Amino acid sequence: MARLPQVLLVHLLSCVALGFALDITGKVAWSDVCPDAASLGRARVSLDDGTYNGGIMHDGKFVIPDVPDGTYILSLISHDHSFDQLRIDINNSTTEVRPYVSGTPMTPPSPVLLPYPVVFTPREKHTYFVPPESFNIISMLSNPMMLLMVFGGGMMLAMPYLIKNMDPETLEDFKEQQGRMTGIQNAFQSGDLKSGLNALMAGEEPGSSQSNAATSSNKVAGGTKARGSKKVKR
């Protein structure tokens, strides 16, 4: 019995609060993006991410009951469509509607006022399925890597015919260059970097500089021997 006055006081305060509360009403403006409730699907209107909620009827109207004074963000949550958020200010039984962009500060409020009851207009429809791209040979050939592969394959196929139609002097030069490049690659692979770099800079095969040096040394040695023999004869 001692708690009876407290319970009555709580009920009285709740009734007073409900007496100052308002119902937020509005509707969804059907358009080509969302023509009816069937296209809208499962959706609801919400104040401050679920503090107060309301359902949407088949004609697009909705009601959020018993909303006390304060400032709220009104959202229409839909799985298939997107809507703009709105700012709702309730003060002394008056309701003001303003546009709201997510992330912007609440103060100062926007000077732009929107009509009340609230009107939600669908902005776009979400697309969750993206069809796979079909085979397109033009887009495939426009890839630079594919162009390089095609060019390299064409050169491999055309090289025997080009070599066959070369004149003897050009063919001999080509074989000499090919042999020099093969020698340089073998020098690098064997670890003889010095001779490979020397050949690459001088434009000759690896080992040719060594053979030339050996030939010149033999010539010098032969000349020395010849001079020595002449001195002996004298």
Solvent accessible surface area in square Angstrom, and as a share of the most:
residue,aa,sasa,rsa
1,M,198,0.88
2,A,89,0.69
3,R,190,0.69
4,L,90,0.45
5,P,86,0.54
6,Q,119,0.53
7,V,73,0.42
8,L,109,0.54
9,L,100,0.50
10,V,96,0.55
11,H,108,0.48
12,L,109,0.54
13,L,108,0.54
14,S,49,0.32
15,C,83,0.50
16,V,72,0.42
17,A,57,0.45
18,L,100,0.50
19,G,64,0.61
20,F,140,0.58
21,A,16,0.13
22,L,45,0.22
23,D,68,0.35
24,I,0,0.00
25,T,44,0.26
26,G,7,0.07
27,K,96,0.41
28,V,4,0.02
29,A,33,0.26
30,W,79,0.28
31,S,41,0.27
32,D,147,0.76
33,V,54,0.31
34,C,0,0.00
35,P,75,0.47
36,D,63,0.33
37,A,25,0.19
38,A,94,0.73
39,S,39,0.25
40,L,4,0.02
41,G,40,0.39
42,R,224,0.82
43,A,27,0.21
44,R,103,0.38
45,V,0,0.00
46,S,0,0.00
47,L,0,0.00
48,D,58,0.30
49,D,133,0.69
50,G,31,0.29
51,T,84,0.49
52,Y,61,0.23
53,N,69,0.35
54,G,11,0.11
55,G,50,0.48
56,I,37,0.19
57,M,104,0.46
58,H,170,0.76
59,D,83,0.43
60,G,0,0.00
61,K,107,0.45
62,F,1,0.00
63,V,64,0.37
64,I,0,0.00
65,P,73,0.46
66,D,70,0.36
67,V,0,0.00
68,P,50,0.31
69,D,66,0.34
70,G,29,0.28
71,T,58,0.34
72,Y,19,0.07
73,I,28,0.14
74,L,0,0.00
75,S,15,0.10
76,L,13,0.06
77,I,75,0.38
78,S,17,0.11
79,H,122,0.54
80,D,41,0.21
81,H,3,0.01
82,S,31,0.20
83,F,26,0.11
84,D,67,0.35
85,Q,56,0.25
86,L,14,0.07
87,R,23,0.08
88,I,0,0.00
89,D,20,0.10
90,I,5,0.02
91,N,94,0.48
92,N,116,0.59
93,S,74,0.47
94,T,78,0.45
95,T,27,0.16
96,E,70,0.31
97,V,2,0.01
98,R,31,0.11
99,P,55,0.34
100,Y,41,0.15
101,V,106,0.61
102,S,88,0.56
103,G,75,0.72
104,T,59,0.34
105,P,108,0.68
106,M,67,0.30
107,T,103,0.60
108,P,117,0.73
109,P,60,0.38
110,S,37,0.24
111,P,129,0.81
112,V,80,0.46
113,L,103,0.51
114,L,63,0.31
115,P,99,0.62
116,Y,83,0.31
117,P,77,0.49
118,V,0,0.00
119,V,66,0.38
120,F,4,0.02
121,T,53,0.31
122,P,6,0.03
123,R,144,0.53
124,E,99,0.44
125,K,123,0.52
126,H,67,0.30
127,T,109,0.63
128,Y,143,0.54
129,F,149,0.62
130,V,119,0.68
131,P,89,0.56
132,P,118,0.74
133,E,172,0.77
134,S,100,0.65
135,F,158,0.66
136,N,77,0.40
137,I,96,0.49
138,I,132,0.67
139,S,64,0.42
140,M,70,0.31
141,L,74,0.37
142,S,75,0.48
143,N,72,0.37
144,P,92,0.58
145,M,126,0.56
146,M,53,0.23
147,L,94,0.47
148,L,117,0.58
149,M,130,0.58
150,V,85,0.49
151,F,137,0.57
152,G,30,0.29
153,G,32,0.30
154,G,36,0.35
155,M,73,0.32
156,M,151,0.67
157,L,137,0.68
158,A,40,0.31
159,M,63,0.28
160,P,82,0.51
161,Y,151,0.58
162,L,87,0.43
163,I,53,0.27
164,K,168,0.71
165,N,123,0.63
166,M,58,0.26
167,D,74,0.39
168,P,113,0.71
169,E,139,0.62
170,T,62,0.36
171,L,42,0.21
172,E,110,0.49
173,D,77,0.40
174,F,60,0.25
175,K,115,0.49
176,E,100,0.45
177,Q,96,0.43
178,Q,104,0.46
179,G,32,0.31
180,R,51,0.19
181,M,94,0.42
182,T,65,0.38
183,G,20,0.19
184,I,9,0.05
185,Q,102,0.45
186,N,80,0.41
187,A,8,0.06
188,F,74,0.31
189,Q,147,0.66
190,S,90,0.58
191,G,53,0.51
192,D,62,0.32
193,L,102,0.51
194,K,158,0.67
195,S,11,0.07
196,G,0,0.00
197,L,89,0.44
198,N,70,0.36
199,A,3,0.02
200,L,93,0.46
201,M,165,0.74
202,A,70,0.55
203,G,40,0.39
204,E,54,0.24
205,E,80,0.36
206,P,33,0.21
207,G,31,0.30
208,S,31,0.20
209,S,45,0.29
210,Q,114,0.51
211,S,59,0.38
212,N,90,0.46
213,A,62,0.48
214,A,51,0.40
215,T,67,0.39
216,S,57,0.37
217,S,61,0.39
218,N,103,0.53
219,K,147,0.62
220,V,106,0.61
221,A,49,0.38
222,G,39,0.37
223,G,32,0.31
224,T,87,0.50
225,K,155,0.65
226,A,48,0.37
227,R,175,0.64
228,G,33,0.32
229,S,54,0.35
230,K,122,0.52
231,K,149,0.63
232,V,129,0.74
233,K,174,0.74
234,R,238,0.87
